Each structure stands twice: as structure tokens, then as C-alpha cells.
Amino acid sequence: MGVIAKQSIKGALANYLGVLIGAVTTFFVVTDLLTREEIGLTRVMVDAAMLFAGLAQLGTNSSILRFYPRFHTPDNPELRDHGFFGWTLLLPLAGFSILAVLFFIFKDNIVAYYAEEAPLLVDFAYLLLPLTFFVLYMTVFETNASVLLHIALPKFVREVLIRVLNLVAYLLYGFRVIDLDLFVILFCSSYAVAMIVNFVYLLSLGRVSFKPDWHFVDKGLLREVGVYTLFMTATVLAGNIKLFNSIFLAKESLVAAGIYTIACYIANVVEIPYRSLGAISSPIISKAVAADDMCEVNRLGQQVSLHQLLVACMLLFFIWINLTPLFALIPNGEDYVSGMGVVLFLGMANILNSTLSIATNILNFSKYFAYSFLFISLLTAAAITLNILFIPMWGVTGSACATLVAYIVYFVPLLTMLWVRLRVTLFSRKQLGVLLLTVALFALNALWEWLVSPLFLRLGAGIAVVIIQALVRTAVFAVVATVAVRKLNISPEVNSIIERIPGIRRKRGN
């Protein structure tokens, strides 16, 4: 747990530094220098590349987490884990080759689908394959670093470096130093730089080898890896169904995709803590499942789930009460205020996904991994169908609702399966306390809107009053939430952090 905590903290710091850079870039640079259509273009290209890369992996990321313990040679570093790194390069290369062939076969159909509503996307379709390649291997190198318990720098690359490089591209284009064509090329090139940095870092760890150990992999292991990979190819969609949203919205217009992009960025803050916690805890859970230690799996799963639920619920609440001031502050905020519904419903979907995603990992690491194919098929079908149904009815908000409902459809049978087959559950009574606290905070905020907000309005309707009320409300509810979490004793770990706040420790016995 020491290694997990250390790497998680470093990864979380990188995540939140990235959030800070991304927030400034998204809210005060992108909305000012780019049109909604141009914002939508960059979003759809990245989402499409991530979706393609996920499929091209052929389940490599899941295979790395599952099979690395079998290749690991801690007592003999010279064996370089039997050339495990070399194996992880081959499968994605094969998957990318297949994807490239299919892309060229169906390119005319793709162009025809978007030609009328998203002509800009058609103009830059030739960059999708290179961008997919960069994202593909950036992720593979990052996962390799994760199983070596060195996730902090790859997280820095993903969350900070890419955003800084993108910021440079935005500024160069916004001030007309470069034209649109070169801007999009530079934007895509940031992922190439990230891929290269991850690759160099992985080599520096001294445990990787390009030479697969053919003698170590017998027919039985090869068959097991092949079958697992076949089923895991589809499971990558579990973490990527939100990518469908912008892709389907682009069919309506890139402007809609642009509005969704800004709202989605806000809502995605909710799941940031899980990015590090999930990445560093997955290898530990993999070992526990491999050892058939279901008591440890239950303990880790419930611990991760509880803390993620608590943090995610608090994040969504404080985002929601500050949403109106945020749109009032950002340039051209009135163009994006229609995305408030996206923030709420996509935020709820992110709470659900980040709290329960560890269940997907547990199933994938177990002998029942083949069932993942059924669950992911259900999730994918639900996401696609609901996007098709909801977007025409509710626009950008419909895409967020589609994600929320699709996750519910997915997790209910998945969690049932884990309990029936493995006697593993992520639920505990303390989670109910978190949910009740969250509902209570939203109810108190409704009272604030009814009783307190009119008092602030008497001071005027200017932006200064809006900011003052936001600061006061945030401070009041931060105190209320902190006291409530401590009194309810939801988590001893969280209480120990709270008690470090000046003035709290001395009241511990109260």
C-alpha cells in the first residue's frame, strides 16, 4: 500500500496540475480564440482516435495487467521479464494494421456520413490514422509503466505535457501565426511527442526488452493469451463509451460537439481521482485475483469504491453550485451555457463509472473474463442506441443522458455476476452515508437559492456580486461537508486528513 499511496499521490498531483492548465486553456483560451466548430473538430478527432486506438490494442492493456505477474522475474532482473515488453508491441501493431485496412475500405462511407454537417472533419480525416497510432502506443507504454509501479511520469505526460503542447498550438493559431491546417497538424503532433517521452522513460527503467522470450511462451500460455485477447478487444469500449457522444453529435454539427466539449471537460473533473487510483491499484488487484484471495479483492475493491464515491460526489456538488459563475466568467460563456445539463448528467455518469469501474477490472482478471464480452456488447449497444434516440430529442444533454443510462444497464448485471460467481461486492453501508450526505447538500443548496441568493441580488446583478456569492457559498458548504464527513466517520483515512486541519485536532474528543 505504501507504493500505491506514493505513486497515487504523485499521479494525482499530475492530474490536478493538468486540470489547472486545462481549465485555464479551455475556459479562457480556447473559448476566446477558437470557434465552437473548431473546438468540436479537435474534440471529435481525439475521441475518434482514442476509440480506434482502443480497438487496435486488441486487449493489450488488459493483457498486460493480467499476464505480467506470469512473466515477472523479480529474482532475476537479467531476464528482463522474459521479453514481456516486446510482446506488448506486437499485438497493437497487428491491430493497427487491421484498423488501417478497414479505414481505407470504408473511408468513402465515413466521408459521406459527415460531409454535409461536419465538412471540417472531412478535410482533416487524413490525420486520424497517424493520431490513432500515437494514442495507441502512448497508452501501451503507459500501461507497461503502470505494472512496474511507475505511473507518475506517464500521468504527467498525459495530463500536463499534452495540454501544454496543445496550448502552444492554440495560441499560435489564435494569434494567426499559423493557419488552420498547420494548427491541426501541431495539435495531433503533441500526442506523438507524448508517445516518444513515454517510450524513452520506459526504457530508462531498465526492465524492458524488445526480444520476446519464445522459449518461455509455450502453446498453453499462447492459447490462453490469444483467447483472453479475443474477448478483451471489445471490453476497451467500457471505458470509452463517452467517445460515442461527440462522434454522434458531430453528425448534428461540430458546433454541438464544441458545446459538449466544454461541458464534458467540466464534468470529467469528477473522475480524475480514479485515473491514478485505478491505474496503480489494478496490478495489486490482479495479483490478489490470481492468488484467489477474494477477501483481499473485496477489501481493496470496497476501499477504492468508497473513497472514489466520496470524492466524486463532493466534486460534482461543488462544480454544480459554481457552474453559473463559471459560465459568467469565461469568454463567450453564453454560447456554452446550454451545456449545463451535460455537466449534471455526465457528472452523475462519471460518479457511477469511476466508483464501479474496479468491478470491470476484477472480472477481467478472473477466470470468468469471457463474460466481459457479453457485458461490453450490452454497454456498446445501449450507448449507440441511446445516443441515436436521445440526441434528436434533447441535443447535447441527450448525449449525457445516454451515457448515464448506458452505464446503469451495464453495471447492474456486471455487479450481480461478481457476487454470484466470486462473492465479491463493492458495496458497503458507508457508501449509503455518502449518498445521503450528497442528497442533503443538494437540498441545502436549493434552500440557499431560495433564501440567500435573493439577498445577494439586492447588492446588484454584476459579475462581482456573482463571484462574491460563489466564494461565500463554496466556503459555507465546504465547512458543512467537512464536518459532516468527519461526524459520520465515513472513512478513517479521510478523517485523519481532516484532523490535520488547524483547529480540528484539538476537538477530536468532542
C-alpha positions in Angstrom: 0.0 0.0 0.0 3.0 2.3 0.5 3.9 2.1 -3.2 0.3 2.6 -4.2 -0.1 5.6 -2.0 3.1 7.2 -3.1 2.5 6.7 -6.8 -1.2 7.7 -6.4 -0.3 10.9 -4.8 2.3 11.8 -7.5 -0.2 10.8 -10.2 -3.0 12.8 -8.5 -0.7 15.9 -8.4 0.0 15.5 -12.1 -3.7 15.1 -12.7 -4.7 18.2 -10.9 -1.8 20.2 -12.4 -3.2 19.1 -15.7 -6.7 20.2 -14.7 -5.4 23.6 -13.7 -3.6 24.0 -17.1 -6.5 22.5 -18.9 -9.0 24.7 -17.1 -7.2 27.9 -18.0 -6.7 26.7 -21.6 -10.3 25.5 -22.0 -12.2 28.3 -20.3 -10.0 31.4 -21.1 -8.0 30.5 -24.3 -10.0 28.0 -26.3 -13.4 29.7 -25.9 -11.8 33.1 -26.7 -9.5 32.1 -29.7 -11.4 29.2 -31.3 -14.9 29.0 -32.7 -17.3 26.3 -31.4 -16.9 24.5 -34.7 -13.1 24.4 -34.3 -13.4 23.2 -30.7 -15.7 20.5 -31.9 -13.3 19.5 -34.6 -10.4 18.9 -32.2 -12.6 17.0 -29.8 -14.1 14.7 -32.4 -10.6 13.9 -33.8 -9.2 13.0 -30.5 -12.3 11.0 -29.5 -12.2 9.1 -32.7 -8.5 8.4 -32.4 -9.0 7.1 -28.8 -11.8 4.9 -29.9 -9.8 3.5 -32.8 -6.7 3.1 -30.6 -8.8 1.2 -28.0 -9.9 -1.3 -30.7 -6.5 -1.6 -32.2 -5.0 -2.6 -28.9 -6.6 -6.0 -29.3 -7.0 -6.1 -25.5 -3.3 -5.4 -24.9 -3.7 -3.1 -21.9 -5.9 -5.7 -20.1 -3.4 -8.5 -21.1 -0.5 -6.5 -19.7 -2.2 -6.2 -16.3 -3.3 -9.8 -16.3 -0.2 -11.6 -17.5 2.6 -9.5 -16.3 2.8 -11.4 -13.0 3.4 -14.6 -15.0 6.3 -13.0 -16.9 7.8 -11.1 -14.0 11.3 -12.1 -12.9 12.0 -10.1 -9.7 14.7 -12.6 -8.6 16.5 -12.5 -12.0 16.4 -9.0 -13.5 18.7 -10.0 -16.3 15.8 -12.0 -17.9 14.0 -8.7 -18.4 10.6 -10.3 -17.6 11.1 -12.8 -20.4 10.9 -10.0 -23.0 7.3 -9.1 -21.9 7.7 -5.6 -23.4 8.4 -7.0 -26.8 5.2 -9.0 -26.7 3.2 -5.9 -25.8 4.4 -4.2 -29.0 3.3 -6.9 -31.4 -0.4 -7.1 -30.7 -1.1 -3.4 -31.1 0.9 -3.3 -34.3 -1.3 -6.1 -35.7 -4.5 -4.4 -34.5 -3.4 -1.1 -36.0 -2.7 -2.8 -39.4 -6.1 -4.3 -39.5 -7.7 -1.0 -38.5 -5.8 0.9 -41.2 -7.0 -1.6 -43.9 -10.6 -1.2 -42.7 -10.3 2.6 -42.5 -9.3 2.8 -46.2 -12.0 0.4 -47.2 -14.8 2.4 -45.5 -13.2 5.9 -45.9 -15.7 7.0 -48.6 -18.6 5.9 -46.3 -17.2 7.9 -43.4 -16.7 11.0 -45.6 -20.3 10.7 -46.9 -21.7 10.4 -43.4 -20.1 13.7 -42.2 -19.8 15.6 -45.4 -22.8 17.9 -45.0 -22.8 18.6 -41.3 -19.1 18.4 -40.5 -17.1 19.4 -43.6 -14.1 20.4 -41.5 -13.8 16.9 -40.1 -13.8 15.5 -43.6 -10.9 17.9 -44.6 -8.7 16.5 -41.8 -9.7 12.9 -41.9 -6.3 12.0 -43.3 -4.8 12.7 -39.8 -7.0 10.2 -38.0 -4.7 7.2 -38.6 -1.4 8.9 -37.5 -3.2 10.3 -34.4 -4.6 6.9 -33.7 -1.1 5.4 -33.8 0.3 8.0 -31.4 -2.5 7.5 -28.9 -2.3 3.7 -29.2 1.4 3.4 -28.3 1.3 6.2 -25.8 -1.3 4.2 -23.9 0.6 0.9 -24.2 3.8 2.4 -22.9 1.9 4.0 -20.0 0.3 0.6 -19.0 3.7 -1.0 -19.1 5.0 1.6 -16.7 1.9 1.0 -14.5 2.7 -2.7 -13.9 6.2 -1.6 -13.0 4.6 0.7 -10.4 6.0 3.8 -12.1 2.9 5.6 -13.2 3.6 9.2 -12.1 5.6 10.4 -15.1 3.3 8.8 -17.7 0.4 10.5 -15.9 2.4 13.8 -16.1 2.8 13.3 -19.8 -0.9 12.5 -20.4 -2.3 15.2 -18.1 0.3 18.0 -18.3 2.6 17.7 -21.3 -0.1 17.2 -23.9 -2.1 20.1 -22.5 0.9 22.4 -22.6 1.7 21.5 -26.2 -1.9 21.9 -27.2 -1.9 25.3 -25.5 1.0 26.4 -27.6 -0.9 25.3 -30.8 -4.0 27.2 -29.7 -2.0 30.4 -29.1 -0.1 30.2 -32.3 -3.4 29.7 -34.2 -5.4 32.2 -32.2 -2.9 35.0 -32.9 -2.8 34.0 -36.5 0.9 32.9 -36.5 -0.2 29.7 -38.3 -3.2 28.7 -40.4 -5.8 26.1 -39.6 -4.1 23.3 -41.5 -0.8 23.7 -39.5 -2.7 24.1 -36.3 -4.4 20.8 -36.6 -1.1 19.1 -37.5 0.6 20.6 -34.5 -2.4 19.6 -32.3 -2.0 16.0 -33.4 1.8 16.1 -33.1 1.5 16.7 -29.3 0.4 13.0 -29.0 3.5 11.9 -31.0 5.7 13.8 -28.5 3.9 12.2 -25.6 4.3 8.7 -27.1 8.1 9.3 -27.6 8.6 10.6 -24.0 6.7 7.5 -22.5 8.8 5.2 -24.7 12.1 6.8 -23.5 11.0 6.7 -19.9 10.1 3.1 -20.1 13.5 2.2 -21.5 15.1 4.2 -18.6 13.5 1.8 -16.1 15.9 -0.9 -17.2 13.5 -3.8 -17.2 12.2 -3.8 -20.8 13.4 -5.8 -23.7 12.5 -5.8 -27.4 13.3 -9.5 -27.7 10.4 -11.8 -26.7 11.4 -15.0 -25.0 10.0 -17.5 -27.4 11.0 -20.4 -25.2 9.1 -19.1 -22.2 5.8 -18.9 -24.0 4.5 -22.4 -24.6 1.4 -23.4 -26.5 -0.8 -23.4 -23.4 0.2 -19.9 -22.4 -0.1 -18.7 -26.0 -3.5 -20.1 -26.3 -4.6 -18.5 -23.0 -3.3 -15.1 -24.1 -5.0 -15.5 -27.5 -8.4 -16.3 -26.1 -8.2 -13.6 -23.4 -7.1 -11.0 -26.0 -10.0 -12.0 -28.3 -12.5 -11.2 -25.5 -10.7 -8.2 -24.2 -10.7 -6.4 -27.6 -14.3 -5.5 -27.0 -14.0 -4.6 -23.3 -12.0 -1.5 -24.1 -15.3 0.1 -25.0 -16.4 0.0 -21.4 -14.2 3.0 -20.5 -14.7 4.7 -23.8 -18.4 4.9 -24.5 -18.4 8.6 -23.9 -16.4 8.9 -27.0 -19.5 8.0 -28.9 -21.2 11.2 -27.7 -19.0 13.7 -29.7 -18.9 11.4 -32.7 -22.7 11.2 -32.9 -23.0 14.9 -32.0 -20.7 15.8 -35.0 -23.4 14.3 -37.2 -25.7 17.0 -35.9 -23.0 19.7 -36.2 -19.5 20.4 -35.0 -20.9 23.4 -33.1 -22.9 20.9 -30.9 -19.7 18.9 -30.4 -18.0 22.1 -29.4 -20.6 22.9 -26.7 -20.3 19.3 -25.5 -16.5 19.6 -25.3 -16.6 22.5 -22.8 -19.3 20.8 -20.7 -17.6 17.5 -20.8 -14.3 19.0 -19.6 -16.1 20.3 -16.5 -17.9 17.0 -15.8 -14.7 14.9 -16.3 -13.1 16.6 -13.2 -15.3 14.2 -11.2 -13.4 11.1 -12.3 -9.9 12.5 -12.1 -9.0 10.8 -8.8 -9.8 7.4 -10.2 -7.4 7.8 -13.0 -4.4 7.4 -10.7 -6.0 5.3 -8.0 -7.4 2.8 -10.6 -4.2 2.6 -12.6 -2.0 1.9 -9.6 -4.5 -0.4 -7.7 -5.3 -2.6 -10.8 -1.9 -4.5 -10.7 -2.4 -5.2 -7.0 -6.0 -6.5 -7.5 -4.7 -8.6 -10.4 -2.3 -10.3 -8.1 -5.0 -10.9 -5.5 -7.3 -12.4 -8.1 -4.5 -14.6 -9.4 -3.9 -15.8 -5.9 -7.7 -16.5 -5.4 -7.6 -14.2 -2.4 -11.2 -12.9 -2.6 -11.1 -11.4 0.9 -8.3 -9.1 -0.3 -10.2 -8.4 -3.5 -13.3 -7.4 -1.5 -11.2 -5.2 0.8 -9.4 -3.4 -2.0 -12.5 -3.1 -4.2 -14.6 -1.6 -1.4 -11.9 0.7 -0.3 -11.3 2.1 -3.8 -15.1 2.3 -4.5 -15.9 4.1 -1.2 -13.2 6.7 -1.5 -13.9 7.4 -5.1 -17.6 7.8 -4.4 -17.0 10.2 -1.7 -14.5 12.4 -3.7 -16.6 12.2 -6.9 -19.9 13.2 -5.2 -18.2 16.2 -3.4 -16.5 17.3 -6.7 -19.8 17.2 -8.6 -21.6 19.1 -5.9 -19.1 21.9 -5.7 -18.9 22.1 -9.5 -22.7 22.4 -9.7 -23.0 25.2 -7.2 -20.3 27.2 -9.1 -21.4 26.5 -12.6 -23.4 29.7 -13.2 -20.5 31.9 -12.1 -18.1 29.9 -14.3 -20.1 30.5 -17.4 -20.4 34.2 -16.5 -16.6 34.4 -16.3 -15.4 32.6 -19.4 -15.2 34.4 -22.8 -18.4 33.8 -24.9 -19.9 31.9 -21.9 -23.4 32.5 -23.2 -22.5 30.3 -26.2 -21.9 27.3 -23.9 -24.4 27.7 -21.1 -26.7 25.2 -22.9 -24.2 22.6 -21.8 -25.2 22.8 -18.1 -27.4 19.7 -18.4 -24.4 17.9 -19.8 -22.4 18.7 -16.7 -25.0 17.4 -14.3 -25.9 14.1 -16.1 -22.4 13.3 -17.4 -21.1 14.1 -13.9 -23.5 11.6 -12.5 -22.4 9.1 -15.1 -18.8 9.7 -14.2 -19.6 9.1 -10.5 -21.2 5.8 -11.4 -18.4 4.7 -13.7 -15.4 5.8 -11.5 -17.0 4.2 -8.4 -17.7 0.9 -10.0 -15.1 0.6 -12.8 -12.9 -1.6 -10.5 -15.6 -4.3 -11.0 -14.7 -4.4 -14.6 -11.0 -5.0 -13.7 -11.9 -7.7 -11.2 -14.0 -9.6 -13.8 -11.3 -9.2 -16.4 -8.6 -10.6 -14.1 -10.8 -13.6 -13.1 -11.4 -16.9 -14.8 -14.8 -15.6 -15.9 -13.3 -12.9 -18.1 -15.1 -14.2 -21.1 -18.3 -12.8 -19.7 -16.9 -9.4 -20.3 -17.7 -9.7 -23.9 -21.4 -10.0 -23.2 -21.4 -7.1 -20.8 -19.5 -4.8 -23.1 -21.7 -5.8 -26.0 -24.6 -4.8 -23.9 -23.0 -1.5 -22.9 -22.0 -0.6 -26.5 -25.4 -1.4 -27.9 -27.0 0.6 -25.2 -24.7 3.6 -25.7 -25.2 3.7 -29.5 -28.9 3.1 -29.4 -29.5 5.7 -26.7 -27.4 8.3 -28.4 -29.4 7.8 -31.6 -32.6 8.2 -29.6 -31.7 10.9 -27.2 -29.6 13.4 -29.2 -32.5 14.3 -31.6 -34.8 14.8 -28.6 -32.5 16.6 -26.2 -29.5 17.6 -28.1 -26.2 17.8 -26.2 -28.0 17.0 -22.9 -29.3 13.8 -24.6 -25.8 12.5 -25.2 -25.0 12.8 -21.5 -28.3 11.1 -20.5 -27.4 8.3 -23.0 -24.1 7.7 -21.2 -25.7 7.7 -17.7 -28.4 5.2 -18.7 -26.0 3.0 -20.6 -23.8 2.7 -17.5 -26.8 1.6 -15.4 -27.7 -1.0 -18.0 -24.0 -2.2 -17.9 -23.2 -2.2 -14.2 -26.4 -3.9 -12.8 -25.8 -7.3 -14.4 -22.0 -7.0 -14.0 -22.1 -6.5 -10.3 -24.7 -9.3 -10.0 -22.3 -11.6 -11.8 -19.4 -10.7 -9.5 -21.5 -11.5 -6.4 -22.9 -14.7 -7.7 -19.7 -16.2 -9.1 -16.9 -14.7 -7.0 -18.8 -13.5 -3.9 -17.2 -10.1 -4.5 -19.1 -6.9 -3.8 -18.1 -3.2 -4.0 -20.9 -2.0 -1.7 -20.8 -1.1 1.9 -23.0 0.7 4.4 -20.7 3.7 4.4 -21.5 4.3 0.7 -25.1 4.9 1.7 -23.9 7.5 4.1 -22.1 9.3 1.2 -25.2 9.2 -1.0 -27.4 10.6 1.8 -24.9 13.3 2.5 -24.8 14.3 -1.2 -28.6 14.5 -1.4 -28.6 16.6 1.8 -26.1 19.0 0.4 -28.1 19.5 -2.9 -31.2 20.1 -0.8 -29.4 22.7 1.3 -28.2 24.4 -1.9 -31.8 24.6 -3.1 -32.6 26.4 0.2 -29.7 28.7 -0.4 -31.1 29.6 -3.8 -34.5 30.3 -2.3 -33.5 32.2 0.9 -29.9 33.5 0.5 -29.4 34.2 -3.2 -32.1 36.9 -3.3 -30.2 38.8 -0.5 -27.1 38.9 -2.8 -29.2 40.1 -5.7 -30.1 43.2 -3.7 -26.4 44.1 -3.9 -26.7 44.2 -7.7 -26.5 41.8 -10.7 -22.9 42.5 -11.7 -20.2 39.9 -12.1 -18.6 41.0 -8.8 -21.7 40.0 -6.8 -21.8 36.7 -8.6 -18.2 35.9 -7.7 -18.7 37.0 -4.1 -21.8 34.8 -3.6 -19.9 31.9 -5.2 -17.0 32.3 -2.8 -19.2 32.6 0.2 -21.4 29.7 -0.8 -18.4 27.5 -1.5 -16.8 28.3 1.8 -20.0 27.6 3.8 -20.7 24.3 2.1 -17.0 23.2 2.4 -17.3 23.6 6.2 -20.7 21.8 6.3 -19.4 18.9 4.1 -16.1 18.6 6.1 -17.9 18.5 9.5 -20.5 16.0 8.2 -17.9 13.6 6.7 -16.0 13.6 10.0 -19.0 13.2 12.2 -20.4 10.3 10.0 -17.0 8.6 10.2 -17.2 7.6 6.6 -13.5 6.8 6.3 -10.8 6.7 9.0 -8.3 7.7 6.3 -10.3 10.8 5.3 -10.8 11.7 9.0 -7.1 11.5 9.6 -6.6 14.1 6.8 -9.4 16.3 8.1 -7.9 16.2 11.6 -4.7 17.8 10.3 -6.6 21.0 9.6 -5.7 23.6 12.2 -8.4 23.7 14.9 -9.8 20.3 14.2 -7.3 18.0 16.1 -8.0 19.6 19.4 -11.7 18.9 19.0 -11.2 15.3 18.2 -12.6 14.1 21.5 -15.8 16.0 21.1 
